[in-house]
Amino acid sequence: MPDVGYAIVIAAGPDEFFVAGSDVQVTFLPTTSGPPIAGLARVEAGRFEDGRWVVTRLLAGDDCVLEYVQAKAAAANQSGSGLRFAGGGPTIQHVKLYRYR
């Protein structure tokens, strides 16, 4: 039987989220007025210690699905930027988005 992916997404502010999960892909699509495309401004892997966010690694495009999802979205004239959570146990990522046309 294949692994079952899971995730939880928590809004931390406008265009800012904490995402925890394993074996899933999360895609961000704007639902409010403004530029129609969401991009990943900053993605951090980390953990919480004593209630504070501790960054363990800054993630680049090959660690996310940034290039793939944005290229696909641009080709379809749609928005989309995403995060990939590989199997092997849960991880937490903190993401800040930006919007563009």
C-alpha positions, 0 to 999 in steps of 0.5 A: 500500500502506498504511503498516505500523505498529510499536511496542516497549513496555518496562516501566520499573517498576510501571505505567510504560512507554516506548513507541516506535513509529509509526502504531499505537495502544497500549492498556493493560489491567490483568492483575494484581489491583487496580482494573480500569481503567487510566488515563494519569496522565502521558504525556511525549514525548521522547528519550534523550540520553546514557542519560537521558530528556529530556522534550520535550513533556507530552501531553494527552488530544487527543495521546493517545487517553485520552478515547476509549478510557476512554469506550468502556471505561467504557461496556463496563464494561472497562478501557482507556487508550491512546496514539496514534502517528501516522505520519510517523516514530517517536516515544518516549513515557513513560507512567505509569498509575494504576488505578481502579474 
